[in-house]
């Protein structure tokens, strides 16, 4: 074998591929045109001819014809070869049968060929698998094409053999090459110019010839009248190739278990309505392949996909159900969608599995044991516990191989969660990750990766089939499978259910990772598309509060609004898909999901308002504040509506210049409806405001030459160094623009306000208003100080029209510490702020939830937000990522109006409780009513003994009964005991009964669920 190098290092392999490509046209026996078509668009039907265009702006369209499906001869495959200009679902006699797209060009209809005519319907969209638009679609071609099955399978054997030489060990490559050339030499390929010309349009390696200045005018290959002698030569040559390759040795002592699969992004470069069509096309194709290939099996996650499929193709859903029962269609994941695992709250993650597992159990009688997030952009430390609580024992991903600085150290490991829970975790890889085309090189890559990671487990897994835009496996992949499972010098290959494989192996002595699984890539997803992130946070908190209020009402005898709240939860769960919530989809996706969430928000808010109204007696002289949390909270309520100004007991209601009411007081007890009586005497605060500063008895916010600062009067020290303020940072990543942010930037601009003015000057609240303009954007920031509190709010109202800049709040703290604490799902994480090694350097942008804190031993600073998720903390410099201006895949990403609040305050040794309370307060709806609300929460409050060391995560009606479910978690990282009331059962996230309990100890960051009789 001649070994090429440099630019031409794959010359030998490409030569083999070229030799194989000219064999494929010899498999075509005949092509018969399907004519007499109609097209239906917008309900109107007309005739259409082959080659005739159709309007790309109106879709989907439906093409119809009634061709004869003539019976084939022995060893013939009859296929539809139709191209209408985009992705297509094929129905035969009104039943979905298969799909056509750029990777599924031939649809095998042999089993339907009975000599009769059939109704052929093709539903088409002028789009590619990745959402690209065909602006000039036409009914380009329509054939019934017949292949010689023996020749076609022989060609695929040659193709797999050519791929094999890429994957074989160096010491046998010469032998492989020799065997390949000897086998090709056995074939007398018809080689006259006329013969080649007649076949050229079917030779994929001739495609460049078609682009020449004066390309040859080749005729369609309407069938090769192949001499029987040459057919025998091709078949015998393929057998020779396979036999002699097999004689080179044995399979390697390592097994790769494969399953057919299709990764379907629930929304990405296409909107949700197109995804639902993709699901039907892909599932239909997979069902067809299950019918055709006895060895084929398929695996698919996401209960939402099955719900959509059941709705759109109910007759095929029953067929799918039968294949699940037979063990040939495997359910995996256990969640509603393959969710984002950085930004989603702990309770939302729990609902992903609650609704997903419940659906699978109801529809298929099974739950999933394998968590599956192949494409998610990093994984919260809380996930092992949530999975274990949801019946998940194993976790699988591929995404961590994408890390841009450090290679992930293991392919198999124990992932220990925040609370100590453990799941067996597998990181696999292939040529196209979770979209393997099932080639020898995939097997070699999987083995090499396993060796590099020092894996002790003697197997890996592989999912094969076209994905991201759906599509799934092809017939050719299964033909290759038959060849590859017999090949030497490769891992053994077997199609087998993953759960069966995992459950049958005793995992021993695996290394342990006790940390978050941080993806060193796609860090911009913590910030991009801020509107969807704000809606996500609002809905998570609104649903928590509404469920508490609705359950309290339900405990008193009212009907629980199950459908409204569950529909809202499921809509939220779908919006947490890993290309929606992270901000990596096209603009239409965000318009679509924002509309859905706004609608659910309105319905949920209506439920809350109606229940409160029912329990409130109108009274102009009284003010009721409802605290749906189990924490005693300070009363600093922003943006209140529907109440009158004035003093109410210890509370003051002040109207701000922004038109909102602010309620400032001392505190409200946990799960209480506090009633405050109006007083004639006005409460006089200790606020001072000028154009340079705002202050009260605890803190002073002041404006200096080089930014802002905050002075802590109690501790007599400033919180920040010079430079505290807004910074615009040029933000042009190398690739994946919506996904990534660069490590550094060549340009950072400190924004200087165009105008500063006194905004509010009242007894309860005083503020300064700042106006900025930057590259087409207008920024309004109001700094607020409240009477009796040491916190400062920074309320932003931004009209953003800037591309490729990130807006940051730069906060150079005056602290000496080497770590920072951040809230994550169901707890907190401590991360180093140094850059001592490559792992610390890689975490230059990190995700967090409602709060972060930097502290020395006895003094620190907490920062709380109500809808932001990304930040950078290096040494003692905090940079909050506020808004980006990415251009791909949505040129107008983040364009438009944004509102959010950042709160900052000093802390001491006991910073955790104070920080959490202010984070909960800023984020949780605390309803305020003009009137007297009864003790609505009493029935809920009496179910457990007060304990502020345990945080209430959810109160709801159980899914499959009438009892009340409560979920708590320990948020501080210390042990605590919760005492419970009557008839209480310890449960898990799926609401399975475990045992009766009266008192329960929580480990640090542990989540527990309880069920109470109503």
N, C-alpha and C positions, 0 to 999 in steps of 0.2 A: 504494500500500500504506500502510495506517495503522500507524505505528510506535508500539507501546506501550512504556512504560518502567517503571522502579521495580519494584514488586512484580509488575507485569503485563507485564514485558518480553518474555515468551515467549507472550503472548496470541495473536498471529497464528499462530505455529507450532501451538499447541494447537488453534486453530480448524480448521486444515487437517487435523490428525490426527483430530479429531472427525468431520469430513466424510468422511474415508476410512473410518473405523470402521463407518459404517453401510452401506458397500458389501459388506463381507465376508459378511454373512448371505445376500446375493443369490447367492453362489457355491454354496450348499448345494442340491443336487438332491434328495437323499432321505436319510433316516436309518431304518435298520431295527434293531430291538432284537435283540441276541443273548441268548437266554435258555437255560435248562437248563444251569446251571453247577454244578460241584462245587468244593469247596475241600479241599486237603490240608494238614494241619498236624500236625507231629510224627508223620508216617506214617499218620495217620488221615484218611479221606476221608468227606465228607458233602456233601449238596446245599446250595446257597446261592442265595438269591433276590436280585434287584436291590434295592438299598437295605438289605440285611441287613448288620449289623456283624460284625466278627471281632476276635479277641483281639490287641491290639497288642503284648502281651508275648511272643508266640510267633511267630517269623518266621525265615527267609522262609516264606511260604505259597505254594501253587501253585493257581491257578484253572484249570479246564479246561472246554472246551466243544467242540462239533463243528458249527460253523456252515457253511452253504453259502457258497462264494465265487462268486457269480454273475458272469458275464461282463459287463463294462461296455460301454456304448456308446462310440462314437468321441468323443474329447476329454473323457473322464471320468476322474477319479482316485478310486479306491476306497481308503478309509482305515479303519483301526481307530480308534475313539474310545472308549477304555475307561479308566475311572479306578477303581482298586481301593483307593486311599488312600495311595499312596507310589510310590517308584521301582520300576520293573518291567522285567524282561527278558521279551520276547515270543518264544516258540518256536512255530514252525508245523511240524507233522509231526515234532516232536521236535528240530528244528534251530533254533538261535538265529537270529532274523531281525532284530530291532530292539529299541528301547527306548521306554518311556513314562515321562515325568516332567513336571514343571511347565513345562518349555520344549519338550518334545517331546510335544505333546498328540494329534497325529494321525500315525498310522503308515501310510505308503503301502504297500498290499498289492496294487496293481493287477496286477503281473506274475504274481501267484499265482492270480488270479481265472480259473478254468477251468471254472466251472459245477459243481464238485464240492464235497463237504464235506471239511473239513480239521480235523485235531486242533489246537486252539488252546490253548496253555499259557502262563500268565502268572505268572512268579515274582515275588512282590512283598514289599517290606519297608515298614513304615509310617513311612518317613522321607523327608524332603526332601533335596535335593542337598547341603545344608550340615548334615546330621545332625539336623535338627529332627524331633521326634517328633509323629506324628499319634496322639493318644490315643484317637480314635474312628474308626478306619478302617472303611470299608464298601465293598461292591461298588456304588459310587455310580451308575455308568452303564456301559453296554456296547452300543455301536452299531457297525454297519457304515455308514459315512457316505460318500456319493458327492458329489464336487464337480464342478462344471463347470470344466475345466482352463483354458479361455480366460478365464473371468471371474475365477478365482482368480489367475491370473498378472497380469491387468489390475489387480486390487486391490493386488497387491504392487508393481506399477509406481507406482500412486498413492501407496502408503505410502513408497516410496523417494523419490518426488518431493517429498513433504512433508518428508522428512528432508533432502533436497537444499537446501531453502531455508535451513536452519540453517548449511550449510557454504559456501554461495555467497558470493562477494565482494559487498560492499555495493552496488557500482555496477550489479549485475544482479539484485538481490533483487526490485526492483519488477517487472522483466520476468518473473522466475520466478513471482512471485505472480500476475501477470496471466494467464500461460499456464495456470497451475494452475486458476484460477477459470474461465477460458474452457472448459477441458476438462471440468470438473465441470458446467458449464452445459449441456453437450451431452446430459446424462443425465436422463431422466424417471424419477426414482426413485418407485416406488409409495408413496404417502404417506398413504393413508387410515389412520385410527386402527387399524383391524383389521390392515392390512398391517404397520404398525410394531410392533404388539403381537406379531404372529406371529413377528417376527424379533428381538425385543429381547434374548433370552437369548444370542444370538450376537454382540451388539454390545458389545465390551469397554468402551466409553465409557459404557454404561448401568449399570455395576457399582455405582456409588454409589446409584442408584435402588433397588437391591435391599436397601439397608441402612436404608431409611426406616422410620419408625414403623409404617406400614401399607403395606408394599411391594405393588405390583401382583402378581397371581397370573398371570404370563405362562405360556403353554403352550410346550412344546418346539417348536422349529422343525424339523418333520419333512420339510422340503423346500419350496423356493419354485418354484411353477409360473410361471416368469418368461416374460413375453411375448418372443418372438424379437426383436422390434423393440428392446426395451430392452437385450437382450443385445448386439445389434449396436452400440447406442449406447455401452455400457460399453467394449467392445473398441475401437471407433473412437476413443473419448475418450482411452483409454490410449495408443493409437498417436499421436494428436494431441499429447498431453503429451510423449511421448518425442521425437517428431520436432522439435517447436518448442523444447524445451529444448536439444537437440543443436545446433540452428541458432544458439544464442547464442554459439558460439565453439568453440575447440579445447580439447583436454586440455592441462594444464599440462606444461611440459618436465621432468617428474619422474615416476618410476615407483615404485609400491608393489607389490612382489611378495608375494602372499598364499598361504597354505596353510591348509587346514582343520586343526584342532588341538583337543585337549582337555587342559587341565592337570588332572591327577588327583593330588591330594595322597595320598601313599602311606599316610598316616594323619594325621588332624587332628581334625575334629569327629566322627569315626567311627573304629572300630577297624579293624585290618588285614583281618579277615575280611570286613568290608563293602567294603573297597577292592577286594578280589578280585572281588566281584560287580559293583562299579562298572566295573572294567576290562572284564569280559565285555560288559556293557551298552553301554559306550562304543565298544569296538572293533567290536562287532556293528553298531551304528548306522553307523559309518564305512564298514564293508564294504558295507552296504546302499547308502549314498550313492555309493560308488565304482561299484557296479553301475548305479545310476540315472542319474548325471550324468557324461557322458564328459569334461567339463572339470574335474571335481573331483579334487583331490589332498589327501593327508593326511600330516601329519608328527607323529611321536611319539617321545619319548625313553624312556630307562630300560629296561635289559635285564630287570630284575626283573618289569616289567609283562608283557613278552612271555613270560617263563617261566611266570608265573601264568596267562596266557591259554592257552598251549599245554597246560597241565595241565588246565584246566577246559573248554576248547573245542577239542580237537585237530583236529576236522574243519574248523573255521574257520581254525585256524592255518595249514593248508596253503593255504587261499585267500588269507590275508594274505601268505604267502610269495610267491605268484604275483604279487600286486600290487607287492610290493617289487621283484621281478625286472622287472616292466614299468615301473618308475619312477614309479608313481602313489602308492605309500606310502613316504614317506621316513623313514629312520632318522636320528636326530639325538642329540647329547649324548655318546654313547660311554661312559656311566657306568651303574652298577647302578641308582642312583636319582638324582634331582636333590638332591644332598647339601648339607649345611651346609658352608660354605667358610671359617668362622672357627675352629671348635673341633676340626675333624677333623685328625688328625696327617698329616704328609707321607706316611708309608707307607700310611695308610688311604686317602688321596686317590689314591695310585698304584694301590691295589687296586681302587678304584672303576672306574678306566679299564681295568685289566688284565682284570678279570672281565667288564665291560661290552663292551669291544671284542672279546674272545675269543668271547663269546656271539654277537654280531652276525655275526662272521666265520664261525663254525661253522654257524649256522642260516640265514644269508642270503648268505654269500659276500662280505660287505662290512664295511668299517669306517667309522665316522663321521669326518668332517673338521671338523664344527662342534660346539664345546662349547656346551651350552645349559643355562643356569640362570636362567630368567626370574624366579623368585620367591625366590631365596636372599638372605640378609640381610647382604650384604657379601662381599668376596672377598679371600682371602689373597694376599699378594704372591708366593707360591710357585707359584700356579696356572698362569701362562703356561708355565713350564718343564715342569711336570707334563703339561700338555696337549700341548705340542710333543713331549715324549718318548712320548706315547701316540697320535701320529698326528693330533692336532688342530691345525689351522692357523688356525681362526677361533673367536671366542667371541661369544655373543649373550646379552643380558639385557634386561630392562625395569626391574628393581627400583630402579636408581639414581635414577630419576625421582621416587622416593618421599622423597628426602632432605628433612629438615624445615627446614634453614637455608640451604643453598647450592644453587643449581641446578647440576646437573652440566654441565660446559662443552662437551662434545662428543657428537655422535651417532655419529660414526665416529672411531676413533683407533687408534694402535698402543699396546698395553699391554705395557710392558717389565717383565719379571719380576725377581725378586730376583737371579738369576744373569745377567741380560742377555738371556734368551730373549724373543722377541717374538711376539705374536699380533695379528692384525687383529681389532678388537673393535667391535661394533655395539650401540648402545643405542637401542631403538625404543619407541614408545609408541602408544597408541590410547585410545579412549573407556574401555574396561575393561582396558587393558593387554594382557596375553596372552590375554584372553578377549573379544576384539572381536566385536561382533554384526554386523560388516561393514556399516557404514552410511557415507553420504557424510561425516558428521562425523568418522569414524575416519580417512578419507583426508586430510581437511583438517588434523586434529590432527597426523598424522604428518608432513605437509609443513611446517606451522608450526614444529613442534619442530625439524625438520631445519634450517630457516632460522635459527632462534634460536641453534642450535649451530654455525652457520657451516660446515655440512658441504659438502665438495667432491664427495662421491660422489653421482651423480645418481639414487640409488634408496634405498629403505628396505624393510623387510619388515613383514609383518603376519600374525599368527596369528588365525584367526577360529573361533569355536565356544564354547559354554558350557563353563566349566571350574571349577577348584578342587575341586568335587564331581563333576567329570566331566560327561558328557553329550555334549559335542562339537557340531559344526555341525548346522544344521537345513536342511531343504529350502528354506525361505523365504530363507535366506542365499544359496543358490545362485541362486534366482530374482532376488534383488537384485543379485547379481554380474553377471548378464546385462545388467541395466539400467545399473549404475554404470560398467561398463567402456566405455560409449559416451557418458558424460556429459562436457560441457565444464566448464571452470573448476575441474576437479579433477585431481589427479595421475592419470596412466595407471594402470590396475589390471590385473594379470595374475596368474593362478595359475601358479606355476612353482616347481620344486624349488629350495630355498635353496642347496644345495651347487652346483648348476649355475650359479646366479646369481653366487655368490661366486667360483667358480673361473674364470668367464669374464671377470671384471673385473680389470684391472690397477690395483691400489691404489697411488697415488702421493701423496707429500707429505702424508701424514696427520700430524696432531699426535701427540705421544707423551706418555703418562702413565707415569712411572717411579715407582710407589708402589703400596701396597695400594689397592683400591677400597673405601673405607670408606662404608658406608651410614649416613647421618645419621638413623637411625631404628632401632627395634627393638633397643635396646641392652640391654634386660632379658633378652634371650635368651642372653646370656653366662652367666647365673646361674640362671634359672628351672628348676625340676624338677631339683634337684641330684642326685638318685639316679641318673637316667639318665646324667648327665654323669660321675659317679663310675664307673659300670659301663663306660662307654665308655673311660675312661682305663685302668681295670683290664684290660679285654679287649685293648686295643691293646698294652699292655706284656706281658701274659701270653702273647699270641700271638707276639710277638717272641721272647721267651725260649724258648717251647716249640718254635717253628720252628727256632731255632738248635740246641737240644738234639736235636730229632728229625732234623735234617739231619746232625749229627755222627754219630748212631747209624746213619743211612742210609748215610753214607760208609763205615762199618765193615761194611756188609753186611746190615743189618736192613731191614725193609720200612718205607717212609715212610708215615705215617698221613695220606695225602692227603685222603681224604674227610672225616675228622673235622676237620682243620685248615681245609680249604677251606669246609666248611659253616659253621664258626664265623666265618671271615672274611666270608662272604657275609651271614650274619645280622647281624654287626656293621655291614657296609656298609648294609644296609637300615635299621638303627636310626639311621644318620647322615643320614637324610632331613631336609630342611630345616624340617619342623614337628615332628619327633620329638626329635632331639638338642637343638635350641634350647629345648625346653620350652614349645611353644605349642599343645599338643594337649590333648584331654580326658583325664581321669584313667584311663579304661579303656585308652587307648593305652599309658600308662606301666606299668600292671600287665601288659599283654600283652607288651610288649617287654622289660620287666625279667625276666619269667619266661623268655622266649626266651634272653636273654643269660645269665642264671644257669645255665640248662641247658647252654649251650655252654661257659660257664666251667668247670663241673664236668667236662665231657667233656675239655676241653683240659687242665685240671689233672691229670686222671687219666693222660693221655698222658705229661705231663712226669714225674709221680711214678713211673710204671711204668718209664720209661727210666732214670731215676736209680737206682731200686732195682736194676735189672738190672746196672748198672755199679758198684754199691757193695757192698763186703764188710762185713758187720756187725762193728763193733768199738766196744765201750763206751768205750775210752780214746782214740778218735780222732774228730776232727770234720772234715768236708769242706765246703768252701764253693765253690760253682760260680759263676763269673763269665761269663755269656753275652755280655758286651759286649766291645768291643775297646779299652776304657779300663782303665787301672789305677785301681781304685777304693778309696777309704777303706772300712774295715770299720766301718760303723755300721748294723747290721741290726736293724730293728724287727719286732716281731710274728712272731718265729720260733717254729715248732712242732716237737715231736718230738725235742728235744735235751736233754741234761742240763746242769744248772748246773756251773760250775767253770772252771778256767783251762786253756786249751789253747794251749800255746806263747805267742804274743803276744796271744792273744784271751782275753777273759773273757766267759762266758755268765752273765748275771744274770737272775733271774726278777723281773719287775715286779709291782707290786700289782695290775695289770690282768690277771694270769695269763699274760701273754706272756713269751717269752724274748727278751732283748736280747743280741746278740753284738757286742762292741766290741773292735776291734783296730787294727792299723796299716793294711795294705793288702793287696789281692788283685790279682794280675796279670791282664791281659786274657786272655780265653778260656782260663782255667786252672781246674783243680780243685784248689784249695789244701787240703792235708791238715795238720791241726794236732794235735799229740800232747798228751794231757792231762798236766798237771804237778801235783805235790802242793802246790807252793808257790803261794799265792794272789797274784795281781798286785794290788798296793795302789795305788789311784788317788789323785788329788789333788783330790777333790771335797769341797766343804763345802756344807751345807744348813742353813738356819734358816727360820722362818716368814716371813721378809722377803726372803730372797735364796738363790740357788744360784750356786756359782762353781767354776771350776777354774783352772788356771794361765793360761788365755788370756782368758776372759770371765767377766763377772758379770751375772746377771739379778737385778734388784732391784725391789722394790715401793715406790713412793713415795706421797705424798699425792694426786698427780694422775695416777695411772697407773703403768705399768711403764717400765723402761728397761734397756738393755744397755750395759755398760761394756767397752770393748776395752782390756785391760790392756797389750797390746803397743804400741798407738798412743796410749794414755792419753787416750781421748776417748769420750764417749757417742755412741751411734748415733742417739738420738732426742731430740726436745724433749718437753716436758710434754704429756700427753694420749694417750700410746700405750696403747691398750686397745680394748675392745669398745664399739661404738656401734650403737644401734637407730635407724634413719632411717625416718621415715614415708614410705611409698612408694605414692602414688596417682597414676598417670599419667592424662593427659587421656583417653586411649583405648587400645585394644589392650593390656589390662592385663598379660597374660603376656609380651607382646613388649617393652614399653617401661619405662623408668625416667625419672622427671622430672629436669630439669636441677638443680633445687634442692628443698629440703624445708622446710616450716614448722616441723618438729619433729625434733630429733635428741637422743637420750637417751644419755648416757654411762652404761654399766652398771657397777654397783658390786657386787662379789662379796658374797654372803651368808656365805660361809665360805671360809677359806684354811687349808690344812693341809699338813704335810710328807707326801709320798706315798711317794717312794722315797728310800732313803739307802744306796747300795751303793758298791762299788769302781768299777763301770763306768758307773753312771748314777744321777743324783739328780734328784728332781722335786718340784714343788709342785702341789697340786691346788686349783682354784678352782671354786666352785659359784655359779651365778647363777640367778635366776628373773626372767622378764619376760613379762607378759601371757599367761600360760598355758604358756609354754615353760620348759624346764629346760636349762641349759647347763653342761656340765662341760668345763673346760679344764685340761690338765696341761702345765705348762712343764717341759721336760727339758734337762739339761745332761749331756754325755758326757765321760768321761775322755779327755783328749788332743785334744779338738776345740774349735774356737771357734764352733760353731753351737749355736743354741737351737731346740728343737722345741716347737711349740705343738700338742698333740694335742687335738682337739675331739671330744666326744661329746655330741650335742645331741638332745633330744626336743622337736621344734618344733611348737607349736600356736598360732601367732600369725598374724593376717591383716594384710595391707597395711603391713607393716614389712619393711625389709631389714636384716639383720644384717651389720655391717661390722667389719673389723679396721682401726682407724684408726692409721696409722703416720706421725706427723709427723717426718720425718727431719731430722737436724741436718747438712744438706748445702746447698751452694750450687751448683746446676746447673740448666740450662734444658732438659734432655732426659733421657729415660729409655730404657732398652733392654729389649725384651721378646722372649721366644722365640715364634716362630710356626712354622708348618709348614716343615720343612727349612731352618731358619735363624733369623734374628732381624731385628727392625725397631727403628729409633730413632724415637721420637716426641717432639715438643716438649711440654713441660709448662707452657708459658706460654699465655696467652689473648690474644695480640696481635691476632688477626684472627678473622674469622668461621669459618674452617676449623679453627683451633685450638680455638675455643670449642665447636665442634660435637663435638669428640672428648672430651667430658666423661666418657664411660665407654667403655673399649676392651677388646678381647679379647686374651688372651695364652694361652700354654700352660703349661709347667712352671716357668718362672722369669722374674723381672724384676730389673733392677739399676739403681740410681741411683749415679752416681760423680762425684766431683771428680777431679782429675788423678791423685792418688795414694791416694785413699781412697774407699770406697763401701760400699753395702749391697746384698746380694742377698737375694731372697725366693723361696723354692721351695715348691711345693705339689704335692699328689698327687691333685688332682681338681677344681680350681677354674679358672675361665676369665675372669671379669670383674673389672675394677678401674678405679679412677679415680686419676689422678696429676695433681695441679694444683700448680704450683710445686714444693715439695719434700714435699708431703703425699701419701702413698700411702694409698688406701682399698681394701682387698680386699673384694669383694662375696662374701659367704659363703652366705647363704640369703635367699630372698624369701618373701613370703606373699601372692602374687597370688590373686585369686578367679575370674578368667575366663581361659580357658574351663573351668578346673578349680578349683572352689572350694577344694579341699583341696590345692592345689599345695604341694609341699615339706612337707606335713604328715607328721610321724613322725620316725624315727630317722636321724641322719646322723653319719658319722665321717670325719674328714679331718685331715691334718697340714700345718701351715705351718712351714717352717724358715727361720730368719733368721741371717745371719752377715756379718761385716765382710769387705771385699775390698780389694785394693790395685791397682796398675797392671795386673797380670795376672789380672784378675777373671774373664775369660771361661772359662778352663779349669776353675778351681775351681768356678764356678757351674754349669757344665754337668755336671761330675762329680757334684756333690751332687744335681742335678736327676735325673740318670740313676739314681743310687743310691736316692733316695727312691721312684722310680716303678717301677723294673724289678725283677721277682722275682729275687732272688739265692738260689737254693736252698741249704739247709744240711742236711746229712745226718749222722746219728750213725753213723760208720763211715769206711771208706776208699774213696773214689771214684777210679776209674782216670782216666787222662788222656783223658777223653771228647772234649774239644774239639781234640785234636791235629790231626786230619785237616782241620778247618776253619781252624785257626790257620796251618797250613802253606801255605795257598792264597795268602797275601799277606804282605808284609813289614810288621812292626809300624809303625804310624803313627797317633799319637793326634790328629793334626790332621785326620783324616778319620774320620767317625763311621759305624759300621755301622748300616744301617737295616733290612736283612732278609737272612736266609739261608734258602733254601728249595729244594725240588725244583722244576725247571722244569715249566711247565704241560703242554707237549706232548712231553715226552721224559723222559730219565732223568738228565740232568745236574744240576749244582748251580748255583743262581742266588744271587749276592750283590749287594746294593745298598748303596752308600755315599753320604754327602753331606758337603760341607765346611760345618761349623757356625759358623765364627768370622768369616768375611768376609775370608779371605786365601787366596792361592794355595798349593797344596801338590801334592806328587807322590806317587803310590801305586805301589809296585813289586809286580808280580803274579807268581804262580808258573806252573806248567805248564798248557799247552793252554787258554789263557784267551781268550775272545772278548768283545769289547766289544759290548754289546747296548743295547736301550732298555727302557722299562718293559714293553712288550708282548713282550719276549724275542725280538725279531728280531735276527738276527746282523748286525753291522756290519763288524767287522774283527778280526783277531787282534792282541792287544796284550801287551806285557810291562811297560810302564811308562806311566802316564797322568797328565797334569797336570789338576788340578781348578781351575776358576775359583772365586772366592768364591761360596759357597752352591750350588755345582753338584752335581747328582745324577748318578751314573753306575751302570750296571748291568753285571754281568759274568756270563758263563756258563763254568763249569769242567767238564771231563770228570770223571766220578765216580771 
